[in-house]
Amino acid sequence: MIEVQGLTKDYGSKRAVDNVTFTVQPGRVTGFLGPNGAGKSTTMRMIMGLDTPSSGTATVGGKRLAQHAAPLGVAAALLEAKGVHKSRSARNHLRVIAATHGISTKRVDEVIELTGLGSVARKRVGGFSLGMGQRLGIAAALLGDPQTLILDEPVNGLDPEGVLWVRNLSRHLASEGRTVFLSSHLMSEMAQTAHHLIVIGRGRILADASIEDVLASTEEQVSLVRTDDVEALLRTLAADGVRCTVTAPNTLEVLGLPPREIAAAALEARILIYELTPRSSSLEDAYMELTKAEVEYVSGGIA
Ligand SMILES: Nc1ncnc2c1ncn2[C@@H]1O[C@H](COP(=O)(O)OP(=O)(O)OP(=O)(O)O)[C@@H](O)[C@H]1O
């Protein structure tokens, strides 16, 4: 279990993580979701003891990671791509890490098997694709058979097969009772992998709930409207402060206004609409809603 209490990190005058408190439970995959620059990597580095908090604490299994006698068996992480000797084979790379931590070569072979690196284990790491490199990073993280696994953007740049592999592995490790904490800036990815979500924006926690609860928390209605005069309808609704977006030719997505009121507004403005479809909000909508302030902040160019 990971416990984070009042965790804050300042880089000079920049507050990267702002008084963050949460718990990551074992036996399920917890997604750490937030836009770029939200503070995910910084939080993960502090949990791993690679960055010192300005205030607050982060513990794994009840203690700071460094206080454990054999930290590699407690928690391991895939953070940014680490420096590896490019001329070494994958197996040798893992053997070197194993040797420095008193881990057997039998375990090296197990993690090679587990991460599907068998056919390339003797090849030079320098020639590895991004996907193979990610697998190698995860293999290294698994060497100590850790109870807690922290993966920072593990699917970044992976092909669909690699994405599926990370998803299945994360779920498998959680089903063994491990704590699995993985970050992403993509809700679509998290929705299919995580059981529980912690959403962060500008260093603060915006949501900490099951996938189902995050969905239920967005009450905003979304409707799809088709009309020949999309510009006129956009103007009419926008004049009333309704948020809408043109999503395709002749198609408007309207947020927060019940379908009946959309139809009434169109009728009053004498705009013909020929389709009005209420859409249940998706996790993607929920995420957009949660991180709206963050996105506006960035696109406003203030950051
Ligand atoms: N070493 C550092 N020095 C100064 N500022 C930093 C440092 N590391 C991170 N930051 C800043 O802290 C904020 C949070 O960064 P962080 O990398 O934790 O975000 P993130 O959510 O992981 O984003 P990304 O997905 O882009 O990696 C950003 O504004 C970033 O520029």
The ligand as a Gaussian input file, in Angstrom:
#p B3LYP/6-31G(d) Opt

LIG

0 1
 N       13.396000      19.289000     -11.773000
 C       12.466000      20.230000     -11.991000
 N       12.754000      21.538000     -11.903000
 C       11.821000      22.494000     -12.106000
 N       10.532000      22.239000     -12.395000
 C       10.180000      20.958000     -12.500000
 C       11.108000      19.880000     -12.300000
 N       10.442000      18.704000     -12.462000
 C        9.160000      19.036000     -12.758000
 N        9.007000      20.373000     -12.780000
 C        7.740000      21.104000     -13.036000
 O        6.769000      20.609000     -12.143000
 C        5.516000      20.454000     -12.785000
 C        5.044000      19.024000     -12.671000
 O        5.875000      18.206000     -13.485000
 P        5.701000      16.632000     -13.599000
 O        6.769000      16.134000     -14.523000
 O        5.635000      16.027000     -12.253000
 O        4.287000      16.515000     -14.307000
 P        3.614000      15.267000     -15.007000
 O        2.213000      15.264000     -14.575000
 O        4.414000      14.045000     -14.760000
 O        3.670000      15.687000     -16.522000
 P        4.225000      14.913000     -17.784000
 O        3.161000      13.963000     -18.180000
 O        4.413000      16.031000     -18.764000
 O        5.521000      14.268000     -17.357000
 C        5.694000      20.935000     -14.205000
 O        5.291000      22.271000     -14.290000
 C        7.187000      20.815000     -14.417000
 O        7.630000      21.759000     -15.361000

